[in-house]
Amino acid sequence: MSKVRPRGEEIRRFIVNKVEDHPTDVATLASKKFGISRQAINKHLRRLVAENALVPEGTTRARKYKLHPQVEWHQVFPLTRNLAEDIVWRDSVSPQLGAMPDNVVELWNYGFTEMFNNAIDHSDGSTISVHVERTAVSSEIAIFDDGVGIFRKIQRELGLLDERNAILELSKGKLTTDPKNHTGEGIFFSSRMFDKFQILSGGTLFSHDFGDPEDWILERAKRSSGTAVWMRLHNHTSRTVKKVFEKYSTDDDFGFTKTVVPVRLAQYGDDLLVSRSQAKRLLVRVDRFKTVLLDFSGVSAVGQAFADEIFRVFAGHHPNIELIPIRANSAIKRMIHRAQQAG
């Protein structure tokens, strides 16, 4: 019996850690992993349900499982002059997350206070709502405001083409509509700290998954009012705030000197990246960085003028900025090489 219990705990821990990504086939996954029957795995699933670790949904054939929330909490804060993000974090939000490793608490502290402060200072709304949910594996915080909408405000304040262009600028970092009081780094670094980070505003959803080189944009016809921010993080990640800052630093003082620019965000629908105007929009504000990684993921081709504007004209005017193309296919590499040779 002494040998059975540790293995049973290992199986149940595996199920709990995998169920979020495999809600319908976690039993099959565990069966293959441990070399035991589905019937044996089902016993562990029933135990996890009985312990309120998992919640089953659907019929036997279409059964799926999700983690049972250990904490579900919601509160609405009137947006008044005295509302302060650090006090809301300390008195209301942090106690809901409970005991966590110091590095996880630091990540949540940074992300929550940055996003809550953005809503205070920029939303022009009347209320901010916060929802916290914690399971045995991960925690999620959602922040909602009833203001003008972050993408719309950035577009309006900076005179950008549209809300999608606002996301392109956000993805570079150092973007703010209030440079006297904000550095513009909060949203960028928050999006890189969490397992999943999303902003929904108007008809546009910005999404970033940790470790994924790409930011995602989804557009929908039905527009929402205000701004909603979702952040999710594993309760025992080894990630630290320092490590995230180091990734975007090229010097020893953790200055924000390096950025990754997703080139595909300059595309609209089936448009090809062929013009100098498209290149100039892509390059807005990148002169604030020492190293610029131009990520060509999802881009099949670029035109001569587009490549020339970036890798000859801009590079010639900014010799101290390092432009590094990454994830470019062979056709794009040839076009870049041609522009560089001309320079």
N, C-alpha and C positions, 0 to 999 in steps of 0.2 A: 504493500500500500504506500510506503514512503516514496517509491519511485513513480507512482502514478500521479500524485498531486502536483509536483513541479511541472510535469509535462502537460497536465490539464491546464495549469495556470498559463503556461507558455502558449498553448493553443488559443485560449480565450483572449490573451493579450494580443496575439496576432490578429484575431477576428476584429477586436475593437479598433486596432490601428488601421485596418484595411477597409472597414465597412463603409467609410465615407466615399471612397473611390470605387468601391465594388458593392453597392447596395443590393444588387440582384444576384450576384454570383460569388459572394464571399464564401459560401459553403463549399462550392467547387474549388475555389482557390485554396482554402484551408485543407481540403481533402488531398489535393495534389502536393501541397507543401509538406504535410506530415505523413503522407502515405497511409491514411486510414479512410474508412468508408464514409459516405455522406451521412449515413445513419448515426455514426459516432459523432460527427461534427454537429448534427442536429441536436444531440444531447447538450453539447456545450452552448449552442444557440439558445435552447430553452432555459438553461441556467442563467445566461446573461439577461434574458428577458425577465426572468423571475427576480433577478437582482436589480432591476431597473437600470441596467447598463445599455440595453438595446430596446428599441420599439419596433415590433413587426407591423407590416402593412400589406394589405392585399390577401388574396386567397392562397391556398397551398401551392398551386402551380405558378402563380404570379407573385409569390411572396418576396418581399424585399425588407431590408432592415435599415434602421438609422439609429444614430446614437441618441440615447435618452438625455434630455437636458437636465443637468444637475442644478443649474441656476437659470432662471428667466426673470428679467427685471426690466422695467420701463419707467421712465419719468420724463415729464415735460417741464422745461425751464423757460419762464418768461424772459425775453431778451431785454433786460434792463441795464441801466448804467453800471450797477454794482455786480453784474454777473461776471465771474472770473473763472477761467478754465482750470487753474490749479486747485481752487477750492472745490469745484465740482468733482475733479479727479480724486482729491484726497478724501472728501466726506461722502461722496455718493458712488462713484464708479469703482475705485480701487477695492473697497470692501466686498463688492459683488464678485470680483475675480478670485478673491480668496488667496490662500498661500500659494506662491509660485516662486520659481528660481529668480534670483536677483536680475539676471539678464533679461528674462521675459518681462518682469515688472518694468524694467527700464524701457524696453521696446514699446510696451503699451502706454507708458507714461508719455513718451515722446509723441507717438502717433495720435493718441487721444487729445492731448493738450494742443497740438498743432492744428488738428482738424476742428476742434471745438472753438479755438480762437479765431480761425478763419470765418466760421459762422458768425461769431460775435462781431468781428470787425468789418466783414464784407457782404454779408447776406442781405442787409437792409430788411430783415424780416422782423417778426414779432415774437416768435417762439423757436426753441431748439429742443428736439426730442432725442432721447438717448435710449437705446435698447441694448442690453447685455445678455448674452446666452453663453453658458459654459457647459461643456460635456466632459467626459472622462479623458478625451483626447485633445480637444482644442477649444478655443474661446473666440467669440465674435462680438464686435461692437459696431453698432450702426448709429449714425448721427444724421438727423433730418432737420432741415430748417425750411421755413415757408417764405423764403426771400425771393430775389430776382433770378436766381440760378447762376452758378459759378461760370459756366461756359459763355452764357449770354453776356454776363458782366465783363469778362475778359475781352470778348469780341468788341463790345461797345467802347470800353475804356481805351483799348489799344488800337482801335480802328482796323480790326482784322477782317479778313474776307468772310468768314462764317464761324460757327461754333466748332467745327472740325479743326479749323486752323488754330483755334484756341487750345485744343488738345495737343496739337503738334508743339506749340510753344511750351505747354506745361510739361511735356515729356522731355524737353531739353533741360528744364530746371532754371533757377534764377529768374522766375517770372512773377511779378507782382504788380498790382494796380496802385500800390501805395508804397513806393520805394523809400520814403522817409521813415516808415515804421516797420517795414517788412523786408527781409532779404529775398524772398521768393523761393526759399529752399525747402520749406516745410512739406508741401505736397509731394515734391519730387522724392525726398528721402523717405517720407512715410510710405509711398507707393513701393519703395524698394525694401522695406523692412519686414513686410508681412507676407504670409503665405499667399494670401489673396487680398487685393485692394481694388475697390471699384468706386467710381463716382457716377451717379446718374443725375442728369440735369437737362431739362427740356426734353428733346427727343434723342439725346445722345448719351451713350454709356461708354465710359472709359474703364478698361480693365487691365490689371497687370498681375501676373502670377510670378511668385518668386522663382528665380532661375530661368524664366522664360525670356529670351532676348527681345521678344516682341511685346509691345503694348497693343491692345485690341480696342477697336471702335465698333460699336453696334449702333445703328440708327433705326428709329421706329417712328411710325406716323403719329401715334398717340403721344402727346407731349405731357410731361409732368411739371408741376410747379415746384419752385425751390430747388434744393440740392439734397441728395442723399449720399452718404459715404459709408461703405462697408469695409471692415477690416477683420481678417481672420488669421489666427496664429496658433501653432501647436503649443500646448502647455509646457512642453519640455524641449523646445528648440535650443540648439547651441549657438544660434545667431546672437550677435551683440550689436548695439548701436555703433560702437567703435569700428567693427568690421565693415559695416555698411558704409560709413564715412570714408574708411580707408580705400574702399573699392573705387571711389570717385575722386581720389586725391592723387596727385603726382608729386607731392612734396611732403615734407615731414611735419607740417603744422596742420594737417587734415583740412587744408583749404579745398573748397569745391572747385577743382580745376579741370576736371574731366567729365565729359558728357557723352551719352550715346544718343544719336539722332536717328529715329526710325524713318528712313527715306520714304517708305511706302505711304506714310501719312500725308505726303505732298500730292498723292494721287487722288483723283476724284472719279469714282466709278471705273469705267474702262479707259479713262484718259491715259495716254502715254506720257512719260516724263521726258519731254523733248525741248522745252523752252527755257530761255534765260530767266523769265519771270518766275517760273516754278522753282528754279534753283535759288533765286534770290529770296523767295519766301522761305525756303528750307534753311537758308543760312542766316536768317534774322537772329541776332543776339548771340550767335556762336562765337563772336569775337570776344566774349566775356570769359572764354575758357582757354586753357593752354593746349589741351588735347581733345580732339573731336573725333569720335568713332562714328562713321556714317554706316549704318546698318542697312544693307540692301536686301534683307530677308523679304520675300514676297514680291520682289521687283524682278520682272523678267528681262527688261531692256531699258536703256536710257538713250536719248538722242545726243548728237555731237554738241549742240549748243548747251544743253543741260550740263554735260560733263565738263565742257570747256569753261563755263561760268564758275564752277566749283573748284576744279583742280588746276586751272591755269590763272583765270582772272582773280578770283578770291585768294587763292594761294599766293599769287604774286603780290597782292596788296597786304597780305598778312603772313609774312615769312616766319614769324615767331609762333604761329599756331600750327600744331601738328594735325593734319587731316589724314585719318586712317580709314580706308574702306574695309568693311568686314562683310562676310557672307554674300559676296558678289559672285555671280556666275561668270563663266568664261567670256561671254559676249560683253558684259559690263566691264570686266577687267580690261579687255582690249580697248574699249572706248575711253576708260580712265587713263590707260597708258598712253594713248594717242594724245590726250589733252596735256598730260604731264610732259611728254616729249616736246610738244609745241611750246611749252613754257620754258 
